[in-house]
Amino acid sequence: MHEASFESVLKTILIILLIYFGFKIFIKWFGPLILKWFLKRIGQKFQQQFNSPNPPNTSKKGKAEINSDPLKSSKSNNKVGEYIDFEEIE
């Protein structure tokens, strides 16, 4: 059976802390740049969709499209139960 030595436990804890603080520093320095790039890319896609000559949801000539909800069977259950009037007991 293997036992964990103090040195291996200490190394593991130090590696975890190094990764944690390294990630925090990376996000602090490069987070705004990544966010700007991401927002610019989304803005370009939005601008491209806005300026496109053919909107994506147009129906082609000769095709019929029905946009109505199907009828729901509205059978109500009239068996609600018996009404019981409770009286206060003093």
N, C-alpha and C positions, 0 to 999 in steps of 0.2 A: 504494500500500500504506500502511496506517495504522500508525503507531507509537504505542505507549503512552508518554505523557509521565510524568514523575516525579510531577506533581501528580495526574493521574488515578489512578495506582497508589496513591498515598498516600490519596486520597479513598476509593477502594474498600476499602482495608485499614481505614481508620477507620470506615467504614459497617459493615463486618463485625464489628469489635470492639464498636461501639455496639449493634448488634443482639444480639450474644452476651451482653454484660454487662446489657443491658436485660432480656433474657429471664431471666437468672439472678436479677436483683432482683425481677422480676415473680413468678417461682416462689417465691422466698423469702418475699415478702409475702403473696401470694394462694394459694400452694400448699396451706397447711393449710385455708383456707376452702373451696377447691374439693374437697379430700379429704373434709371433713366433709359437704359437700352431697352428694357422690357416695355416701358410706357411708350417710347418712340415707335417700337414695332407695332404695338396695338393701335396707336394713332394712325400709322401708315395703312394698316388693314382697314380701319374704319374709313379713312379718306378714300381708299380705293373702292370700297363698297358704295360709298356715297356718290362718287363721281362716275361709277360704271354706267354705260348707256343702257344695259339691259338689267333691270332689277332681278334678283334671283328667284322671286316668287311669282313671276308672270306666267300665265298659262299659254300654251302654244295654240296656234290656230287649228281648229278642228277637234280640240279635246274639250270634253265636258268635265267640269269639276263641281261636286256637290259638297257644300260646307255646312251641313246641318247636323245637329245631334240626332241620333236615333231615338225613336219614341220609346219612352220608358213605360213599362206596365205599372200602373199606379194602383195596385190592389192594397187597400189599407186594411189593417187588421183591427176589426171592431171589438175584438175580445181584449179589452183593456184590463178587466178585473173588477172585483167588487169593491165599492167604496165603503170604507169603514170609518165611522165618525167616533173618535175617541173622546171620552169625557174626562174632565179633570177630577181626580179624587182628592179630597182634602183630608 
